Amino acid sequence: MKSLWKYITGLFTFVVGLLVLSGKKNKKVKEIKGKIKDAEQKVKKVDSKIKSTKKQSDAIEKSLKSKKEALKEIEKTKYKKKDVSAKDASNFLKKYSKKKK
């Protein structure tokens, strides 16, 4: 009978030991899962910030391109140097002086 009680108490302590150890493991697993969720949320926030800055940089690049094109057009429309002869210059000055009088 004593040996039967020994086996029963041994089995009972084994089962209780398993339950206690598994309970501690479950707590650790829950803590780790919580940390993983927090890290995933932080990653999502960072990703959204990266996307928004990419959109802003794309918009800035587009505006820079349009400004550069506008600048090129302005430079094209500026007066260009013409080969002017001495006769043309003297004629211009004569006309200009007549208009002032």
Secondary structure, 3 states (H helix, E strand, C coil): CHHHHHHHHHHHHHHHHHHHHHHHHHHHHHHHHHHHHHHHHHHHHHHHHHHHHHHHHHHHHHHHHHHHHHHHHHHHHCCCCCCCCHHHHHHHHHHHHHHHC
